[in-house]
Amino acid sequence: MKKIFTNLFLLATLFLASTTLSAQTYIINDGGSYEVMTDGSSSKTKTFTISNPRPCDQLTFDNAQKTGGWFPATGGVTVTATYTDGTSSDIASRKGNGSHSIDLKRKIITSLSFKGTGTLKKTISNIKLTMSSYADAPTATSWNPTAVIGSADETASTTMEWCNTSPFTLSMTGDVSQFTYSISNNASAGNYGTATISATYKHNVVGTHNATLTITTALGTHTIKLSGTTTKKNQTIAWTEALTGDSPTIPVGKKVQSPANAQTEITYSVADPTIISINENTLTALKAGTTTITATAV
């Protein structure tokens, strides 16, 4: 029974290890062995050309150099990177036998060259260059559009840099009836780019509306706070006969009208409806007296 359990444990361990390895994306994965310095101390260069440059995460390689004898090896291996703009720089110089690791911090590289320095034979092997995986935070985390009712819908956008990760998912909570959202150039494995997340606010209901847009990635969650405000229009009431001054006078039985095509709907209230009546946009003086008319934009 103990042997069976041990075998099952080993199988599970191997499966987990293979799962982890399969998730890694390699830009270079070369198990070969290459001489970069001869026994006669003649320097050589091994260059790897990258046909599909992408942001790089880490470079690892093994270095073996001759040891012992009267004259031990000197120097090591210099690694030079060439970039998409044609420039190049030495990114590392490693000495001694063993495995070496170099953090490339998202550099986009078109070729890597390994050159032996110093004396005596040196060999590199197991060259692996992995692709970065990231999803940066959005460039904006809030948006507060404001306009009068009837204005055109407003749209704002934020961007997120990404590389070699699964697609983002978007969801919204709050006043979802007033907002819509979308994403373009979404993330994908083995690629890199910039996603654009957009939110649109509709100015068709007076008031302030709040919502939260949540962006979920394989590497974390981000939120954008949305608060849209739609205000009433400023409305001037123009009657067919001027009602000016603090206490305008209207003859009993007289009817005056405000335009039916006002910019926004208006409701009226009369303090004493036995003196003045208003039906839709027509005002009628019913009897002598004084009263107050209140107009409200809807």
N, C-alpha and C positions, 0 to 999 in steps of 0.2 A: 504493500500500500504506500509506503514511504517513497519508493522508487517511482510509482505512478504519479504521486503528488509532485515530486521533483520535476518529472518530465513535463507535467502540465504547467508548472511555474515557469520553466524555461521557455516553453512555447508561448506563454502569455508575454514573457519579457521580450522575446524575439518579435512578436507581433507589434507590441508597443514601439519598439525601436524602429521597425520598418515603417510604421505609420508616421513617426516623427520625421524620418528621412524623406519619405515620399512627399511631405508637405513643403520641404525645402525646394526652392527654385534655384537651379544652378545656371549661371551664365557661362562659366567654364567648369568642367568636371573631367579632368584629364588624369588618368592613373599612370601615365607613362613616366619614364625616367630620362632626364636630359642632362648631358654634361655641359657645364658652363665655364669650366676651367680644366685644362688638360694637366697631366702629370708634369709636363714640361713648362707649366705656368703660362700657358698661352690662353688668354681670355676668349670666351665664346659668348654669344648672346642667343637666348631662346625667346622668340616673340610669339605671343598669342594674339591673333586678330579677332575682334568681336564684331560680328556682322550686324547684330541687333543690339546696340548699346542701350543700357537701362541703368537706373540708379543702383549702385553697388553697396553691399552691406559689409562683407568680410572676405578677405583673401587669406587662404591658408595654403601652406606648402611645406614639404619636408626638404631638409638640406643635409647632405652628407659630404664631408670633406675629409681628405686623407689626414691621418694622425700618425704620430710616432716617428721614429727615425731621428737622425741628427738635426734635421731642419723641419720642424713642425709647420703645418700650413698657416699662412697668415691671410688676413682679409676675410672676405665673405661673399655674399650675394647682394647686389644692388637691384632693386625693383623700380622700374620707370613706367609711369602711366602716361598715355596720350589721350587727350580729351577731344570732345566733339568740335571744339573751335580750332583744333590743330596744334594747340600748345601741349607741352609735356613737362613733367616734373618727376624727380625721384621721390617716391613715396615711402621707401624703407631701405635700410641696409641691415642685413642680418648676418651674424657670425655664429659659427659653431654648429655641431650636429644637432638634429632634432627637428621638431615641428615648430612652425612660426605662424603667427596670426597677425593680420593687419586690418584695423578698422578703417573702412573707406568712407564712411559718413555721407552716403548718398551720391558720391561722385559718379558721373556718367563717363565711362571710359570706352575708348574705341580700340585700344590695344594695351597689352602689358608685356614688358621686356624684362628678362632676368639675365644679369650679366655677372660673371665671376670676377672677383678682384683679389689682389694679393698673389699668393703662390700656392702651388700644388693643386691636385685634382679636387673639383667640387661638382656635385651632382644634385639637381633638384628633381623632385617627384611629387606625385599626388597633389597636383595643382587644382584648387577648388576656389571658384569665385561665386559667391552667392548674391542673389538679388535682394534688395531692401524690401521690407514690408512695413508700410506706414499709412496712416490716415490722419492728416493734420487737422487741427481744430478749425472751424469756420472763421473767416476773416471778420464777420460781424455776428453779434449775439443778440441784437435787439433791433426793432424797427417800429417807428411811430408815425404813420401817415395821418395827415389831417387835411380835410377839405370840406366844402359845403355840399349838401345833398345834391345829387344829380351830376356831380363831377365825374369825369372819366375814372375808371378803375385804376388804381396805382399798383405798380409792381416794383419790388426791390429784390436784389440778388446778393448772395454771398458765395464765396468759393472755398473749396477744400482740395488741397494737394493730396494725392494718393499714389500708392505704388503696391502692386502685387498683393491685393487683398480682395475679399469678396464684395459684391455690390452693397451699397448703402441702402437701408430701408428708411422711409419717412412716415411719420404719423403725426397727427395733430389732435390736441384736446382744447376745450374752451369753446368760444363762439365760432365753431367751425362753419356755420352757414355764411359768415361774412368773409372768409378767407379760402383761397385755394392755393395749392403748392405743386411744385414739379421739380424734377432733377434732370440734368443733361450731362452727358459724358460720365456716366456712373462708373464706379470702380470695377475692376475685374482682375483675376489672377493672371500673372505673367506680363502685365502691362503697367503703364504709369500715365498719369495725366492730372487734369484739374476738373473736378466736378463743380457744376454751377447749380446751386439750390435757389429757387425763386419762390416768392410768396406774393399773392395778389389780394388786395383789399378792395371790396366793393362799397362805393359810397351811395348806397341806396336805402339805408336805414339810419335815422338820426340817433346819435348816441356814441358812446365809447364801447368798443368791443375788444376783448382780450383773448388771446390764444397762445398756445405754446407748440412750436414745431420741434419735434424730436427727430434727430438723425442718429440712427443706430448703425455702427460699423463693427467689424469683427474685432476691432482693437479698442473700442470704447463708445460712449454715448455723448452726444452734444445736444444742447437745446438753444433755441432762438425764441426770445420773448417778443410777441407781436401785440401791439396796442394801436388800433385804428380808431380815429374819431371823425364822425360826420356831423357837421353843424347845420343849423337851419340857415336858409338864405335871408339876407337883409331885404325886407320888402317895404316899398313905399306905396301907400294907398292913394290913388288919384281918383277923386270923385268927379262926376260930370259937372258939378258946381262946387266951387271952392269952399271947403269947410275950414276956414283959417281962424287963427286966434285961439285964446284959451276957452272962449265960450261962443262958438259959432252959432248963428241963428238960422233956423229953417222954418219957413212958413208952414202952418198946419196944412196937411194934405199934400205937401210937396214930396215928390220922390226923387232921390238922387242915386246914382249908381257908381260902383267902382268897376274897373275893367274885369271882364270875365277871364281874360288871359293873363292873370297875375303870375309872377314867377313861381310862386309856391302857394299851396292851399292856405286860406285864411278862415278862421272861425271868429265870430263876433259874439259878444255878450253885452246885454244892456242892463244897467242897474235897475231902471224902472221901465219895463216893457210896455206900460200903458202910455208912455209918452213917445217912445220911439220903437219901431219894429224894424228888424232887418231879416230879410228873406234872401238867402244866398248872397248876391252882391247888390241887392236893392234896399236902400234905406228909406223909410216912410215916417214923416212926422205925423203923429196921431192926435196930439192935443198940446196945448200950451204947457210949458213946464221946463224943468232942467233935469238932465240925467247924464250919466257917464257911459260912454261906449268903450269897450275894451276889445282890441283886435289882437289875435294870436296867430302867429305863423305855425302851421302844423309841421 
